[in-house]
Amino acid sequence: LFAGEIAPAWAPELEVLGVISAAPASEFQAIIGSGAFLPGARGFIWQLTIGFEAAYAELSIEDLYTDEALAAIAALLEEDACGAEVGEVAKDFLNAGFTTSPVDRPDWSVRLDENSPGNVTTGVPILLIQGEADTVVPILLTNVLAKRLCAIGDEVDYQVFPDFGHNDSTQQNMTLMLDWTAARFLGEPA
């Protein structure tokens, strides 16, 4: 979603025909605020904050985490751990290991808001897929995002699937996504 928003400035030579997002990361403040209490979301929170620290010189994860969490994060980075490995370690840290949530720090909250998709019109059709049983990206957050995308003028096809969890949104919908993509290449209206 965010790549679709910035494509005209970052890659003006590309003709973006559409954007697909399944179980989208958005509403970063809400994800961090609620996700810190969900073991399955804690690894994503760690990855998000590590990425933000790398991207923004004024942000430091040392302002957020306990010494124990920082040591675990450093070990994972040293090992070049993948996302699943980060998730396995992070799930055992209550409140994601925060001493101070990024939501409570103005320097972090500004960056979280500006990096959440849905602040800029994309200008191409969007297929948004969400599982109702997703405990990593809860449907309530995607509902808020879908409304905001529509309110700013994006053309959104929002499809919700009962009993689908986080990974199911993509794994169980490959045919849907490929057909939708093929239709964009054929010039069919979304």
C-alpha positions as CSV (number, residue, x, y, z in Angstrom):
1,L,0.0,0.0,0.0
2,F,2.7,2.4,0.9
3,A,4.7,1.5,-2.2
4,G,1.7,2.3,-4.3
5,E,1.4,5.7,-2.6
6,I,5.0,6.7,-3.2
7,A,5.5,5.0,-6.6
8,P,4.9,8.2,-8.6
9,A,7.7,10.0,-6.8
10,W,10.1,7.0,-6.4
11,A,9.6,5.3,-9.7
12,P,7.9,7.6,-12.1
13,E,9.0,5.4,-15.0
14,L,6.8,2.6,-13.9
15,E,3.1,2.4,-14.7
16,V,1.5,1.0,-11.6
17,L,-1.8,-0.6,-12.5
18,G,-3.0,-1.7,-9.1
19,V,-2.1,-2.6,-5.5
20,I,-2.9,-5.7,-3.6
21,S,-2.6,-5.9,0.2
22,A,-3.5,-8.9,2.3
23,A,-3.8,-8.5,6.1
24,P,-2.2,-5.1,5.7
25,A,0.1,-3.4,8.2
26,S,-1.5,-0.1,8.9
27,E,-2.7,1.9,11.9
28,F,0.8,1.4,13.4
29,Q,0.0,3.2,16.7
30,A,-3.0,0.8,17.2
31,I,-1.0,-2.2,16.2
32,I,1.7,-1.4,18.7
33,G,-0.8,-0.4,21.4
34,S,-2.8,-3.6,21.1
35,G,-0.2,-5.9,19.5
36,A,2.1,-5.6,22.5
37,F,-0.5,-7.7,24.3
38,L,-0.8,-10.3,21.5
39,P,2.1,-12.8,21.5
40,G,1.7,-13.4,17.7
41,A,2.2,-9.7,16.9
42,R,5.2,-8.9,19.1
43,G,7.8,-10.1,16.5
44,F,6.3,-7.7,14.0
45,I,6.5,-4.9,16.5
46,W,10.2,-5.7,17.0
47,Q,10.8,-5.7,13.3
48,L,8.9,-2.5,12.8
49,T,10.8,-0.6,15.5
50,I,14.2,-2.0,14.3
51,G,13.3,-0.7,10.8
52,F,12.3,2.7,12.0
53,E,15.5,3.0,14.0
54,A,17.5,2.2,10.9
55,A,15.5,4.7,8.8
56,Y,15.4,7.6,11.2
57,A,18.5,8.9,13.0
58,E,16.4,10.5,15.8
59,L,14.8,7.2,16.8
60,S,16.4,4.6,19.0
61,I,15.1,1.3,20.3
62,E,17.1,1.8,23.4
63,D,14.4,4.4,24.4
64,L,11.7,1.7,24.2
65,Y,12.8,-1.7,25.5
66,T,14.1,-3.4,28.6
67,D,17.7,-4.5,28.8
68,E,16.6,-8.1,28.4
69,A,14.6,-7.3,25.2
70,L,17.4,-5.3,23.8
71,A,19.8,-8.2,24.4
72,A,17.4,-10.6,22.7
73,I,17.0,-8.2,19.7
74,A,20.8,-7.7,19.4
75,A,21.3,-11.5,19.4
76,L,18.7,-11.9,16.7
77,L,20.3,-9.2,14.6
78,E,23.7,-10.8,15.1
79,E,22.3,-14.2,13.9
80,D,20.6,-12.5,10.8
81,A,17.4,-14.1,12.1
82,C,14.4,-14.3,9.9
83,G,10.9,-13.0,10.7
84,A,9.7,-16.3,12.2
85,E,12.7,-16.5,14.5
86,V,12.1,-13.0,15.7
87,G,8.5,-13.8,16.3
88,E,9.4,-16.9,18.3
89,V,11.6,-15.0,20.7
90,A,9.5,-11.8,20.9
91,K,6.3,-13.7,21.8
92,D,7.7,-14.5,25.3
93,F,8.2,-10.8,26.2
94,L,5.2,-9.4,28.0
95,N,4.1,-6.1,26.6
96,A,6.7,-6.7,23.8
97,G,9.4,-5.9,26.3
98,F,8.6,-2.2,26.3
99,T,9.7,0.1,29.1
100,T,8.1,2.9,27.1
101,S,5.8,2.3,24.2
102,P,6.6,4.1,20.9
103,V,3.0,5.4,21.0
104,D,3.9,7.4,24.2
105,R,6.9,9.1,22.6
106,P,6.1,12.0,20.2
107,D,9.2,11.4,18.1
108,W,8.0,7.8,17.4
109,S,4.3,8.5,17.1
110,V,4.8,11.1,14.4
111,R,6.9,8.6,12.3
112,L,4.3,5.9,12.9
113,D,1.5,8.0,11.6
114,E,3.4,9.3,8.5
115,N,4.4,5.7,7.6
116,S,0.9,4.3,7.9
117,P,-0.8,3.8,4.5
118,G,-3.9,5.7,3.7
119,N,-2.6,9.3,4.0
120,V,-2.1,9.8,0.3
121,T,-4.4,8.8,-2.6
122,T,-2.9,5.9,-4.5
123,G,-4.6,6.7,-7.9
124,V,-4.9,3.0,-8.9
125,P,-7.3,0.3,-7.8
126,I,-6.6,-1.5,-4.6
127,L,-7.5,-5.0,-3.7
128,L,-7.6,-5.3,0.1
129,I,-7.9,-8.8,1.6
130,Q,-8.6,-9.6,5.3
131,G,-9.3,-12.8,7.3
132,E,-11.9,-12.4,10.0
133,A,-9.9,-14.7,12.3
134,D,-6.6,-12.9,11.9
135,T,-5.0,-12.3,15.3
136,V,-1.9,-10.6,14.0
137,V,-3.7,-7.9,12.0
138,P,-7.1,-7.7,13.5
139,I,-10.0,-7.0,11.1
140,L,-11.0,-3.9,13.1
141,L,-7.7,-2.2,12.0
142,T,-8.3,-3.1,8.4
143,N,-11.9,-1.9,8.6
144,V,-10.5,1.5,9.7
145,L,-8.0,1.5,6.9
146,A,-10.5,0.6,4.2
147,K,-12.8,3.4,5.3
148,R,-9.9,5.9,5.2
149,L,-8.8,4.7,1.8
150,C,-12.3,5.2,0.4
151,A,-12.6,8.6,2.1
152,I,-9.5,9.9,0.5
153,G,-10.7,8.8,-3.0
154,D,-9.0,5.4,-3.5
155,E,-10.9,2.8,-5.4
156,V,-11.0,-0.2,-3.0
157,D,-12.2,-3.8,-3.5
158,Y,-12.3,-4.9,0.2
159,Q,-12.8,-8.7,0.6
160,V,-13.2,-10.3,4.0
161,F,-12.9,-14.1,4.5
162,P,-14.5,-15.8,7.5
163,D,-12.3,-18.2,9.4
164,F,-9.1,-17.1,7.6
165,G,-6.1,-16.3,9.8
166,H,-3.2,-14.0,9.0
167,N,-1.3,-16.2,6.6
168,D,-4.5,-17.5,5.0
169,S,-5.3,-14.1,3.5
170,T,-2.5,-14.7,1.1
171,Q,-2.1,-18.4,0.9
172,Q,-5.8,-19.2,0.4
173,N,-6.4,-16.3,-2.1
174,M,-3.6,-16.8,-4.7
175,T,-6.1,-17.4,-7.5
176,L,-8.0,-14.3,-6.6
177,M,-4.9,-12.2,-6.5
178,L,-3.5,-13.6,-9.8
179,D,-6.9,-13.1,-11.6
180,W,-7.2,-9.6,-10.2
181,T,-3.7,-8.8,-11.4
182,A,-4.3,-10.3,-14.9
183,A,-7.4,-8.2,-15.2
184,R,-5.4,-5.0,-14.5
185,F,-2.9,-6.0,-17.2
186,L,-5.8,-6.6,-19.6
187,G,-7.1,-3.1,-18.9
188,E,-10.3,-4.3,-17.4
189,P,-11.9,-2.0,-14.9
190,A,-11.6,-2.9,-11.2
